[in-house]
Amino acid sequence: MRTHQEIDRRSLEMVRRIVAKIDADPERRGLAHAKSVCNRWVAQGIVSAREWLSLLEKPWEEIRAILLERER
C-alpha cells in the first residue's frame, strides 16, 4: 500500500512532466487537448471538470504557476 507521501511525490512528478511537455511545445497542443477533454467532460455532466475548465481558461503562465505551486 502506498503512503500519502509516495502518492504526492508521484503526482508532483507527473505534473512536472506535463508542464515540461507543454513548455517544450510552442503551440501548446497539450493544453489545447486538455481544454478539449474538459469541455467534453463538462458536456457529459462531470461536475468536477468545471473547476479544471475554469483553470484551463487562464493564460498558460498562470496555469503553470498554479500547477507547480506545491514545489515552493
trRosetta pair geometry for C-beta under 8 A, 3 or more apart (Angstrom, degrees):
i j d omega theta_ij theta_ji phi_ij phi_ji
2 6 4.4 -123 -166 83 97 130
2 7 5.4 111 130 -53 128 88
2 10 8.0 -28 -165 -3 150 138
3 6 4.8 100 53 4 76 100
3 7 7.1 -142 96 -1 42 87
4 7 5.6 -56 -148 40 34 111
4 8 6.1 37 153 -20 68 107
5 8 5.6 -54 -145 38 30 112
5 9 6.3 33 155 -21 64 105
6 9 5.7 -51 -146 34 30 112
6 10 6.3 29 155 -17 63 107
7 10 5.8 -56 -148 38 30 111
7 11 6.2 30 154 -19 65 108
8 11 5.7 -55 -145 38 30 111
8 12 6.2 29 157 -18 65 107
9 12 5.9 -57 -148 37 28 110
9 13 6.4 29 154 -19 63 107
10 13 5.8 -55 -149 36 30 112
10 14 6.5 32 152 -20 64 105
11 14 5.6 -54 -151 35 32 113
11 15 6.4 33 152 -19 65 104
12 15 5.6 -51 -148 35 34 112
12 16 6.4 38 152 -21 65 103
12 70 6.1 -114 -106 91 113 131
12 71 7.2 133 -161 -73 122 83
13 16 5.6 -50 -148 33 33 114
13 17 6.5 32 153 -18 64 105
14 17 5.8 -56 -151 36 31 110
14 18 6.4 30 153 -18 65 106
15 18 5.8 -55 -147 37 32 111
15 19 6.2 32 155 -18 66 107
15 67 5.1 -174 -171 174 117 103
15 68 6.9 173 136 -81 119 59
16 19 5.8 -56 -147 38 28 110
16 20 6.2 28 155 -19 64 108
16 68 7.4 83 -93 -106 69 96
17 20 5.7 -54 -145 37 30 112
17 21 6.3 31 155 -20 64 106
18 21 5.7 -56 -149 35 30 112
18 22 6.4 24 156 -13 65 106
18 30 6.9 -178 -166 159 80 144
18 67 7.5 -107 84 -177 114 152
19 22 6.0 -58 -147 41 30 106
19 23 6.0 34 154 -22 66 109
19 64 5.7 105 -141 -136 112 87
19 67 5.8 175 -72 101 119 139
19 68 6.2 40 -80 -57 168 110
20 23 5.6 -53 -143 38 29 115
20 24 6.3 29 157 -22 63 108
21 24 5.9 -56 -148 33 28 111
21 25 6.8 11 157 -8 61 110
21 30 5.6 88 116 -44 107 162
22 25 6.1 -68 -150 42 32 101
22 28 5.8 35 -166 -135 91 73
22 30 4.5 -112 -87 65 85 125
22 31 5.4 82 -140 -42 127 94
22 60 7.0 -163 148 -151 125 121
22 64 7.7 -152 88 -87 128 102
23 64 7.4 80 -72 -115 101 137
25 28 5.9 153 100 -73 98 25
25 29 5.5 -78 153 20 150 88
25 30 6.4 126 42 -1 144 98
27 32 7.8 -38 141 -7 86 132
28 31 4.2 -21 168 30 103 122
28 32 6.2 114 113 -22 80 89
28 60 6.0 -111 -117 -84 145 143
29 32 5.4 -53 -147 38 38 113
29 33 6.2 42 153 -23 68 103
30 33 5.6 -51 -147 35 32 113
30 34 6.4 35 153 -21 64 103
31 34 5.7 -50 -148 33 32 112
31 35 6.6 34 152 -18 64 103
31 56 7.0 165 -169 -154 83 97
31 60 6.1 -66 -93 -101 163 105
31 63 7.4 122 -127 77 119 162
32 35 5.8 -53 -151 35 32 112
32 36 6.4 35 151 -21 64 106
33 36 5.6 -54 -150 35 33 114
33 37 6.4 32 154 -18 66 105
34 37 5.8 -53 -147 37 31 110
34 38 6.3 29 155 -17 65 108
34 52 7.9 -113 167 160 103 116
34 56 5.8 -156 115 -120 107 139
35 38 5.8 -57 -146 39 30 110
35 39 6.3 34 154 -22 65 105
35 53 7.2 91 -141 -133 66 74
35 56 4.9 180 -90 146 81 135
35 57 7.7 106 -122 -73 115 57
36 39 5.8 -53 -149 33 29 113
36 40 6.5 29 153 -18 62 106
37 40 5.7 -57 -153 36 32 112
37 41 6.4 31 151 -19 66 106
38 41 5.5 -53 -146 37 34 112
38 42 6.2 36 155 -20 67 103
38 49 5.0 171 -152 -176 73 102
38 52 5.1 -140 -119 103 130 109
38 53 4.2 170 146 -79 128 85
38 56 5.8 158 25 22 158 151
39 42 5.8 -52 -147 35 30 111
39 43 6.4 31 153 -19 63 107
39 53 6.6 111 -71 -118 55 126
40 43 5.7 -56 -151 37 30 113
40 44 6.4 26 151 -16 64 109
41 44 5.6 -60 -149 40 32 110
41 46 4.1 -53 175 49 93 132
41 49 3.6 166 107 -84 123 165
42 45 7.8 64 178 -59 31 14
42 46 6.6 -83 -79 58 31 78
42 49 4.9 -135 -61 101 70 117
42 50 5.6 101 -113 -78 109 69
42 53 5.6 -4 -48 -33 137 154
46 49 4.4 64 97 -6 104 117
47 50 6.0 -37 -173 5 48 114
48 51 6.2 -44 -171 25 52 110
48 52 7.2 45 140 -10 71 104
49 52 5.4 -56 -154 42 48 112
49 53 5.9 52 148 -27 75 104
50 53 5.6 -54 -146 35 31 113
50 54 6.5 32 155 -20 64 102
51 54 6.0 -53 -152 33 30 109
51 55 6.7 30 149 -17 62 105
52 55 5.5 -56 -154 37 36 113
52 56 6.1 30 152 -18 70 109
53 56 5.6 -56 -142 40 32 109
53 57 6.6 41 155 -30 63 100
54 57 5.9 -47 -154 21 33 116
55 58 6.2 -47 -175 9 42 114
55 63 6.3 105 159 -118 87 92
55 66 6.6 -134 -153 96 114 159
56 63 6.6 49 -112 -108 44 138
58 62 4.3 -92 153 85 125 127
58 63 5.3 156 79 -54 106 83
58 66 7.7 81 68 -6 154 137
59 62 5.0 87 63 9 80 104
59 63 7.2 -150 96 -6 38 89
60 63 5.5 -57 -145 39 35 112
60 64 5.9 40 156 -25 69 106
61 64 5.6 -50 -146 34 28 116
61 65 6.5 30 154 -19 61 105
62 65 5.8 -52 -149 34 32 111
62 66 6.5 32 153 -18 64 105
63 66 5.8 -59 -153 36 31 111
63 67 6.3 28 153 -18 67 108
64 67 5.9 -58 -148 37 28 110
64 68 6.2 2 163 2 65 114
65 68 6.3 -70 -140 50 25 95
65 69 6.5 59 152 -66 61 84
66 69 5.6 -20 -156 -26 31 119
68 71 5.1 -26 177 11 81 122
68 72 7.9 90 134 -29 78 86
69 72 6.3 -46 -173 11 47 112
